């Protein structure tokens, strides 16, 4: 059996090294994993350094008393990790606590959810990130910098947003431009364009365009 420090090591890699002490406090209150390995982890750049974030987390949530024992920063990190939970309702509860933060280590957890399939989570993020449209705000800077530093990751996110709309939500949103995921992509591209000083490429279909190649 692996020791807790060994089994928790991949989760610690989801955050910059300077947060190691807070991360260890969070991991200490999290129940043991129901799966021996992380599923589909992804690597992105945050603040010029790589972090590796779990695709899915298979752990029960800690008790309310355990969460209350954490500092505000530690609770934020816990919300980040549980935004990767295998249950979409759990992901939604935790991203609701994150979406107004402009801390750079929060951003990849939120952007990853933009490229997933739960409409209710997209609505939460869309409503929480409306302020991204204002240049110069901390969120505009944090999200624009993240997209600029991770172009391949964001390109994949754009493709996923279009694919999930095409597969599951075209009945409710006949135009991609009316879909909450489309609004989010517009906000993120605009923020990245302001950071880089050039238009950010869009992979979204224009109004009335065919979407052959998507599911």
Secondary structure, 3 states (H helix, E strand, C coil): CCCHHHHHHHHHCCCCHHHHHHHHHHHHHCCCCCCCCCECCEEEEECCEEEEECCEECCCCCCHHHHHCCCHHHHHHHHHHHCCECCHHHHHHHHCCCCCCCCHHHHHHHHHHHCCCCHHHHHHHHHHCHHHHCCCCHHHHHHHHHHHHCHHHHHHHHHHHHHHHHHHHCCCCCCHHHCHHHHHHHHHHHHHHHHHCCCCCCCCCCCCCCCCCCC
